Amino acid sequence: MSAILLDNQPEQATAVVDAPPSERKRVVIVGGGFAGLAAARALRNADADVWLIDRRNHYIFQPLLYQVATAVLSPAEIAAPIRLLEAKQRNVSVVLAEVTGVDVASRTIEASAPGVGVRRIAFDYLVIAAGMRPSYFGRDEFARFAPGLKSLSDAETIRAKILGAFEVAATTVDEGERVRQMTFVLVGAGPTGVELAASLAHMVKVTLRGNFRRIDPAKASIILLDAGSRVLPTFAERLSRRVTRRLTKLGVKVLTGVKVDIVDEQGVIAGGNRIPSATVLWTAGIAASPIPKMLGSRTDRAGRALVDPFLTVADAPGIFVVGDAASVMQNERPVPGVAQAAIQQGRYVGGLIAKELKGRKVKRPFRYFDKGSMAVVGKNYAVLERGWLQTSGFMTFLVWAFVHILLLPQLQNRLRVQRQWFWSYFTGQRSSRLIPEPPRI
């Protein structure tokens, strides 16, 4: 089926891709993340052609992306090609393209494929699982100086900035510049910011120890900023206090109730004070992909589509939005934008479509089953919250490690990560401390 899309015979700039010469319905899934893959797999026995479209050819296990950014893991250890799904599931076609438009009336989407151009693809069912992107709260100019962490490219950029800062610090003779290079500012104290700060603290105190003659990496300053009143605001206050104490013990300076006003090449201005820093990392806000807005439906402040309890868009039958791109309420509270929620939504929608294709009416709305929220804070310490259950410490850390290894996409990923974690745990060393060589002009 993807051969239809990739046919580069001379034709108009945009052309409708006709449905296959059969009675089978076409389900188009936009996004190959947690929700998109879960929806595709739930349709494995459906009498339909499933097109999975993503602008990247790989699936990322995002909960461990911060470990790529801090050189614990390499990109290949937390990613897998999406096309593996096509090899395992006969009714799936994977298409490498970026969706640039949605026409609800004609039930088509526009997708731009590398080397091919823009195509129009017809659908019977559409599932939007496009995920999120960093949000700078209207200050998009900050992105130039403070990269977010949503892709492998972002993680490699951050890794290069961190390691490059120490190289510059070891080379410069300017003491003020050395201090600036060894000051790391993280904006946003949610799970990503906390995990990134703790991992960075372990790197400077253990991994890089003895690697430099002219500087002591352990003297680096790591500052975690947040405009809110505490770290991990979605967790219980008791766990938040424990995490703050743990971060402080690791050497991270936690500053809450501080708003960032300026981010530039010299660092940040926060709470009216200038903090010189060569490495500012943005872990503060997220916004939905622009695709939900293309549907012409209502969205929330973050750009997520407001969907009904069946995850469908109002006045658009057969069009669903799932995962981080969707805003759905349950018990008068929003379903959290976490991996488990995305997986459950994808499975639900895939199952719903499969039943409708068999002529069955689905009466049960989506219900999110909360398996708990976790965050790891450096070596030997993690926190877990699930309803009344609130735990922290070493045993919770072991649970966190087991769950994350289990959820990795392939067996080879699990074996590689497990091996690297054992090596890093006992030696303190990290395997991916590489700074990519800049392109020559």
N, C-alpha and C positions, 0 to 999 in steps of 0.2 A: 504493500500500500504506500509506503513512503517513497517508492519509486515514482508514483504519480506526482508527488510534491517536488521531487528532485529532477524531474524531466526538464532539461534546459533547451528544448526545441524553441525556435523563435516564436514569440507570441506577445500578447499585450503585457504591459507592466503588471497588471493584476488580472487574474482569471479564476473563475470559480472551479474548484476541483470537484468534478461530478462524483456522486455517490457510486460505490462499486456496483457492477451489474448483477445485483442480487437483492433479496428482500431484507438482508441484514441491516439493522440499524447501526449508526455510527455514534460512538461515544468519544468525545474529545476531552482530554484531561490536560489542563494547562498547569505545568509545574511538576517537577520530579522530586519533591521533598517528601517528608513524612506522610502528609495527607495524600498527595498525588499518587505515590506508590501504593499506599494502602487501598486507595480506590481502585487502581488498576488490578491489583491482586484479588480484590473481592469480586471482580468481574471475570475471573479466569474461566468459569464454566458458563458464562453468558453467551447467548446466541447473538453476538454483536461484534463489530470491528471496533477495537479500542485504539485510539491514537493518543499517545503520550507525548506532549510537546514541551520542550524545555530549551532555554538558550544555552544551557551547559550540558555537556555529555556525561556528567557524573552526579551522583547522589552524595551528599555530605552529611556525616553524623555530627550535627552542629554542637551538641553538648560538649564535645571534646575539641572544638575548634581553637579554644584558648590554649590548649596544649601544643598545637602546631605553632601558634604565635609565640610561645615561650620555649620552643625548641625541644620539648619533651618527645613529641611525635613528628613524623614526617607526613606530608599531605596524603600519600598513598595509604597510610595506615588507618585513616578515618573516612576514606572515600571509596566509591565503587562505580564502575560504568553503569549508567542507566540501561544501556543496550543489552546488558545481561538479562533483563526482563523479557526482551523480545526472543531471546534464545530459549527461555524457559516457558513462555506463555504464548501459545500459537495464535491467539486472537489479538495480540498487541503489536502495534507498529510504533517505533520510537522515531521521533522527528526532531532534529536539531534546528531550532528556529526560535525567534523571539516574537511573541504576539504583540502587534502594534495597533490592533483595532478589533472591536466586537460589534457586529450588527445584529441586534436582537430580533429585529423585524424579519430579516431574511435568513436568520439562523446560520450565519457564517462568521468566521473570524478571519482577520488578516494576520499573516505570519511572514516575517522576513527571515529567509534562510540564507546562510553564507554562500556566496557564489551563485545564488539562484535568483534572489530578489524577492519581491512580495508576492505571496499567493493568497487566494481566498479559499478557505476550507469550510465546507458545509458540515453541519452537525445535526444530529437528532437530540442528543443530550450533551450538555456542556458542564464540565466541572472545573471551577476556578480554584486552583490550589497554589497560587503564585507566591505566597509567603510574604516576608517583610523585608525592609531595608532600613538603614540607619536614619534617624530623624534628628536634625539639628535645630528643631523648634523655630524654623524660619530664618535661621542664620546659616545658610548653606555655604557661605564663604569659609566657615570653620573646617569644612571637609578637607580643604587643601592642606591644613596643618595638623588635623586630628583625625586619622583614619578610624573608621568603624570596624566591626568584626562580624561580617556576615558571609564571607566566602573564603575559599582557599587563597585567592589572590590577596585579600585583606590580611589574612593570617601571615602570609609570607612577607607582605609589606611591613607589618608590625615587627616580625622577627628580625628583618633586616635593619629596621630603625633601632631596635633595642641593642642588637649586637654591634651595629655600626657606631652607636653612641659611645660604647666602651672603647672601641678602636680609636675614635677621635680623641677621647679623654686621655688615652695613653700616649697620644702623639703630640697634643698641643702643649705649649709652654705657658699659655695664659691660664692662670689659676681660676679666674672667674669663668672662663669658657669651660674649663674642666668640671667645675661644679655644675654648670648648666647642662653639660652633656650627661652628667651622672644624676640628674634629677628627672624623675619619671612621674608624670601627672596623669591620672586616670579619672575621667569625668563620668560619673554614674556608678552608684553603689548597689546595683541590683546583682543578681547571681553572676552575670558575666564579669562585671567589674570586680566583685569580691574574689572570684576564682582566678582571674587574671592577675590581680594584685598579689595574692598569696603565692601563686606559681612564680611570679617575677621575684618576689622576696626570697624564695628558696633558691632560685637561680643565682642571685647575686651573692648570697651567703655561702652556698655550698658548691654549685656547679662550676662557677668561675673562680673559685678560691685557688690562688696560686698560679693562675693563668697569665697574670700581668706583673711585670716588675715595677713599673712606675706608678701604678695606681692600685688601690685596694677596692675591688668591686663591692665588698661588704659595706663600704661607706656610702654607697649610693642612697639617694633619698627617693622613697616611693610614697606619693601622696594620692589618696583616694578622696575625691570631692563628690559631694552630692547636695543638691538644693533641698532635699527632704530632711526630715528630722532624724533619720536613722538609716543604717544599712539594711539591706534585704527587707524593704518595706512590705512585701507580700507575705513574709513569714511572721510568726508570733513575736511579740516584742521581747520575750524572754530569750528566744534563740538569737534575735538580732543583737542583744547585749553580749551574748556569749561570743558571737562572731566578731564583734568589735574588739573585745578583749583578745581574742585569738590573733586578729590582724595586728593589733598593737604589739603583741608578744613577738610576732614575726618581723617587726620593724616597719610596718606600714603606718603612716600617719593618716588617720581618718578625720576628715573635716566635713561635718554635716551642717545643714542649714546655710550653705555657702553657694551662691549662684555664680556661674561663670559668665562674665560680661564680654570678654574678648579672648579669642584664640588667634595667635599670629606666630610668625617664625621665631619669635623670641621666647614664647611660652604662653602663659595665660594671665589674665587679670580676673581674679575671683574675689568677691566680697570687697572690692575696691583695692585689693593688694596685688601687686605684680609678683608672679612666681616664674622666674627664669627657668626654662626647660626646653631641651632639644627634642623631647619625645612626649607628645601629648596624645593620649588614646581616648577615643570616644566610645563609651559604653552606656550612654545615658538614655537615649530615646530610640524608639522604633516607629516606623510608619508603614502602612500597607503598600504593596505594589500598586502602581497606577491602574492596573487592569480592572479591579472592581468598579472604579469610577466610569470605565468605558461602558458598563452595563446600563448606565443611566439610572441606577437605583439609588436609594438613600444610603449614605455612609456615615460613620461616626467621625469624631475629630481626628482619629488616626488614619482615616481613609479606608477602614474596613467596611465591607458591605453588611448592612443590617438584614439578616435573614430570619425566616420564621423557624419554628421548632423542627421543621423537616429539612432545614438548611437550604431552602429554595429562596430565590429572589422574587419579590412581589411582582405579580402580573407578568411573570416570565416562566411558564411551565417548562420543566426539563432543564432549567439552568440552576446550578448549585454553586455555592461558595463554601469552602471548607478551610480548616487550618487557620493560620495567622491572618489570612485575608478576610475572615468572617468574624462578625460580631453577633454572638448568639447568647441569649439570656437563659438562665436556669435557676429556679428558686429566687428570682428577682436579683440575681447576681450574674455578671458576665462569666462565661466559661473562660478559664485562663488560657493564655497563648503559650502552651507548653507542648512538648513533643507528644505526650500521651493523649492529650485532647485532639491534636491533629490526626494522629493515627486512628483514634476512635471515630472521628468525623469522616475520615476517608473510607473506613470500612463500612460505616453506616450508609453513606451515599452509594458506594459501589453495590452493596447488598440491596438497597432500595431500587436502584436502576435494574438490577438483575431480576428482581421480583416483578417490576412493572413490565419488563420484556416478556415475561411469562403470563401476563394478563392479570396479575394479582395486585390488589390494592393494599398499599402500606398504610396502616392506621397508627402505628406506634411512632411517636416523635423521637428525635435523638435525645438520649440521656447520657451525660458525661459521668463516668465512674472515676472518681478521684483516687488515684493510686499513691498520692503523696507527692510532695515537692522536696528536692534535695539540692544541696550545694556543698562542694568540697572546699575546704579552706586550708590548702597546703597539705603537707604530709601528715598522715595519721589522724586527720580531723575532718569531719563532715557533719552536716545537720540534716535532719529529716523531720518533716511535718506532714501528718495525715490526720485530719480531724483533731481529736483529743490527744493523739500520740505525737509527742515532741521529744526527739532524742538527738544527742550529739556525742562526738568523741570518736574513739578508735573503732569500736564495733560498727558504728554508723558508717565510718569510712570504708570498712570492709564490705558492707552492704552496697554502698555506692559503687565501689570498684566492680563487684560481681554483676550488678544490674547493668552497668555501662558496657562491660565486656559482652554480656549476653545480647545486648541490643545492637551491637555493631552489625553492619550489613552482610558480611561474608565470614566464613570460617577462617579464611586467611587473615582477615582483619583482626579477628579475635586472637588468633595465635600470635600475630606480630605485636599487637598492643600488649597482650599479657607478657610476652617476653621482654619488651622494652620497659614496661612498668617494673618488672622484677629487677632488671638491670639498674634502672634509675633509682629504685627504692633502696637498694643495698650499696650502690656506689656513689649516688648523687649526681652521676653524669647523665648527659642528655645527648641523643644521637643525631640531632638535626641542626647543629649549630653552624649553619652555612649562610653566608651573605652572597646572594646572587651577583654575578659580575654584571655591571651596568653595560648596556649596549654601546658599542663603539660607533662614533659618528664619522 
